[in-house]
Amino acid sequence: MSTHIAAEPGQIAPRVLLPGDPLRARWIAETFLEDAECYSQVRGMLGFTGTYHGERVSVQGTGMGQPSASIYVNELISEYDVQQLVRVGSCGALSERLAVRDVVIAQAAATDSSMNTIRFQGYHYPAVADFGLLRHAVEAAEKAGAPHLVGTVFSSDSFYHARPELTQKVVEYGVVAVEMEAAEIYTLAARHGRRALGVMTVSDHIITGEETSAREREQTFGDMVTIALDTMLATPLPA
């Protein structure tokens, strides 16, 4: 039983969705999963397991930011042997190719976090998605007819950045959206030989200023959830 999840062995499925918001975790479980049961309420960070098209799937809130996400991903992998981890969250658009409520499928994640700086002692590690999950996510988005863009995101440690002009530098190198967790999730998955992907919905547009409400961010981003679920089921688990 892990420190921050405290689920019993077998309560968590090998495929897990990772929303930052625990209330979004509950909404996903109640809306998309059958026979969903709550396995964790520790610190209010809700976790549920149910079935989707007959396959067991879990959804675990991770909180905001890479340090918080790191705690849950580490425990999901080391204590519960989770094989697939797909972040489903919100992001801010940095590209005119995106509109509010479009889906971003993150092929890679740049970051300003010190977590990888400390981990790699000066090396610059490329945090990239699992190709199998990425390929199936693109297929699922196309099948669903959901507006989407495959691109690199920027995983920032700061929501209210003290130097917002620095974000423009990564935009010049093709980054399409900003969020706060993907780089650490990708890095930990790679370290442990697991599959990870980020499928995110544009909740606000940095260029146009358009944004969604807190309730919309919690309960109306259904396209990304369907894409993520279909992606996981299309990707085989290890034998």
C-alpha positions in Angstrom: 0.0 0.0 0.0 1.6 3.3 -1.1 1.9 6.4 1.0 -0.1 8.8 -1.1 -2.6 6.5 -2.9 -3.1 3.8 -0.3 -5.0 1.4 -2.6 -4.9 -2.3 -2.0 -3.1 -4.6 -4.5 -5.2 -5.2 -7.5 -7.4 -2.2 -7.1 -5.6 -0.2 -9.8 -5.7 -1.2 -13.5 -2.6 -1.4 -15.7 -4.0 1.4 -17.8 -4.4 4.8 -16.0 -5.7 8.2 -17.0 -4.0 11.1 -15.2 -6.0 14.3 -14.8 -4.5 16.9 -12.6 -7.9 17.9 -11.1 -9.3 15.2 -8.8 -12.8 16.5 -9.6 -12.2 15.8 -13.2 -11.1 12.3 -12.2 -14.5 11.8 -10.6 -16.3 13.2 -13.6 -14.4 10.9 -15.9 -15.2 7.9 -13.8 -18.9 8.7 -13.5 -19.2 9.6 -17.2 -17.0 7.2 -19.1 -16.5 4.1 -16.9 -18.9 1.4 -16.0 -19.1 0.1 -12.4 -16.5 2.6 -11.2 -15.4 2.4 -7.6 -13.2 4.8 -5.7 -10.0 3.3 -4.4 -8.4 6.4 -2.9 -9.4 9.6 -1.3 -6.0 10.4 0.4 -5.5 14.2 0.6 -8.6 14.6 -1.6 -6.7 13.2 -4.6 -9.4 10.9 -5.9 -8.7 7.6 -7.8 -11.2 5.3 -9.4 -11.3 2.0 -11.3 -14.0 0.8 -13.6 -14.3 -0.7 -17.1 -14.4 0.8 -20.6 -15.6 -1.5 -23.4 -15.1 -4.4 -21.0 -11.5 -3.5 -20.1 -10.3 -2.3 -16.7 -9.2 1.3 -16.6 -8.3 3.5 -13.7 -8.3 7.3 -13.4 -6.0 9.0 -10.8 -5.8 12.7 -10.0 -2.2 14.0 -9.8 -2.5 17.6 -8.6 -0.9 20.5 -10.3 2.7 20.6 -11.4 5.5 18.2 -12.0 6.5 17.6 -8.3 3.0 16.5 -7.5 2.5 14.4 -10.6 5.9 12.8 -9.9 4.6 11.4 -6.6 1.6 9.7 -8.1 3.4 8.4 -11.2 6.2 7.0 -9.1 3.8 5.2 -6.8 1.6 3.9 -9.6 4.6 2.4 -11.3 6.5 1.1 -8.3 3.6 0.0 -6.1 0.9 -1.0 -8.6 2.9 -2.0 -11.7 0.9 0.4 -14.0 1.9 0.0 -17.7 0.2 2.8 -19.5 -0.1 6.4 -18.2 -2.0 9.0 -20.2 -2.3 12.5 -19.0 -5.7 14.1 -19.7 -5.7 17.8 -18.7 -5.9 21.3 -19.9 -3.3 23.4 -21.7 -2.8 27.0 -22.9 -2.5 27.5 -26.7 0.6 29.2 -27.9 -0.1 28.7 -31.6 -2.6 30.3 -34.0 -3.1 26.8 -35.4 -5.0 26.0 -32.2 -8.5 27.1 -31.0 -10.0 26.8 -27.6 -11.3 23.2 -27.0 -9.0 21.7 -29.6 -7.1 18.6 -28.6 -3.3 18.7 -28.3 -1.5 15.3 -28.6 1.9 15.9 -27.1 4.7 14.2 -29.0 7.3 15.7 -26.7 7.6 18.1 -23.7 10.2 20.8 -23.2 10.5 22.1 -19.6 11.9 24.8 -17.4 11.7 22.5 -14.4 14.8 21.8 -12.3 13.7 18.2 -11.8 15.5 16.9 -14.9 18.3 19.4 -14.3 19.0 17.7 -11.0 18.3 14.2 -12.3 20.7 14.5 -15.3 23.3 16.9 -13.8 23.5 19.2 -16.8 22.5 16.9 -19.6 19.4 18.0 -21.5 17.0 15.0 -21.7 14.4 14.8 -24.4 11.1 13.9 -22.8 9.1 12.2 -25.5 5.8 10.3 -25.7 5.5 6.6 -26.4 5.2 6.2 -30.1 2.6 3.4 -30.0 0.3 5.5 -27.8 1.0 8.5 -30.0 0.1 6.7 -33.2 -3.1 5.2 -31.8 -4.1 8.6 -30.4 -3.8 10.3 -33.8 -5.9 7.5 -35.3 -8.5 7.8 -32.5 -8.7 11.6 -32.9 -9.2 11.2 -36.7 -11.8 8.6 -36.2 -13.7 10.8 -33.7 -13.5 13.8 -36.0 -12.0 15.9 -33.1 -10.0 19.0 -34.0 -6.5 18.2 -32.9 -2.8 19.0 -33.3 0.2 16.8 -32.7 3.1 18.9 -31.4 5.6 19.7 -28.7 4.3 21.2 -25.4 6.1 23.3 -22.7 5.8 21.8 -19.2 6.3 24.9 -17.0 6.9 24.8 -13.3 5.1 28.2 -13.0 1.5 29.0 -13.8 2.1 32.7 -13.0 5.5 33.0 -14.7 7.8 35.8 -13.5 9.3 36.1 -17.0 6.4 35.4 -19.4 8.4 36.8 -22.3 10.7 33.8 -22.1 7.9 31.5 -23.3 8.1 33.2 -26.7 11.6 31.6 -27.1 10.2 28.1 -27.1 7.3 29.2 -29.4 10.0 30.2 -32.0 11.1 26.6 -31.9 7.7 25.1 -32.6 6.1 24.6 -29.1 2.3 24.8 -29.5 1.0 24.8 -26.0 1.9 25.2 -22.3 1.0 22.9 -19.4 2.5 21.7 -16.2 3.0 17.9 -16.0 3.9 16.0 -19.2 7.7 16.3 -19.1 8.0 14.5 -15.7 5.4 11.8 -16.7 7.3 11.1 -19.9 10.6 11.0 -18.1 9.5 8.6 -15.3 7.7 6.3 -17.8 11.0 6.1 -19.9 13.0 5.4 -16.7 10.8 2.4 -15.9 10.0 1.1 -19.3 6.4 2.1 -19.3 4.2 3.9 -22.0 3.1 7.5 -21.5 1.3 10.1 -23.5 -0.4 13.5 -22.9 -3.7 14.3 -24.5 -4.8 17.7 -23.5 -7.6 20.2 -24.3 -7.0 23.9 -25.0 -8.6 25.6 -22.0 -7.3 29.1 -22.8 -5.5 30.8 -25.7 -2.5 32.9 -24.7 -2.6 34.8 -28.0 -6.3 35.6 -28.3 -7.1 35.7 -24.7 -10.1 33.4 -25.1 -10.7 31.1 -22.1 -13.1 28.5 -20.6 -14.7 28.5 -17.2 -13.5 26.3 -14.2 -16.7 24.2 -14.6 -16.0 23.7 -18.4 -12.4 22.6 -17.6 -13.7 20.1 -15.1 -16.6 18.6 -17.0 -16.8 19.3 -20.7 -13.5 18.2 -22.2 -14.9 14.9 -23.4 -13.1 14.5 -26.7 -9.7 14.1 -25.1 -11.0 11.5 -22.6 -12.6 9.4 -25.4 -9.4 9.7 -27.5 -7.3 8.7 -24.5 -9.4 5.7 -23.6 -9.6 4.4 -27.1 -5.8 4.9 -27.4 -5.1 2.8 -24.3 -7.3 -0.1 -25.4 -5.8 -0.1 -28.9 -2.3 -0.4 -27.4 -1.5 -3.9 -26.1 -0.3 -4.5 -22.6 2.9 -6.5 -22.1 2.4 -10.3 -22.2 
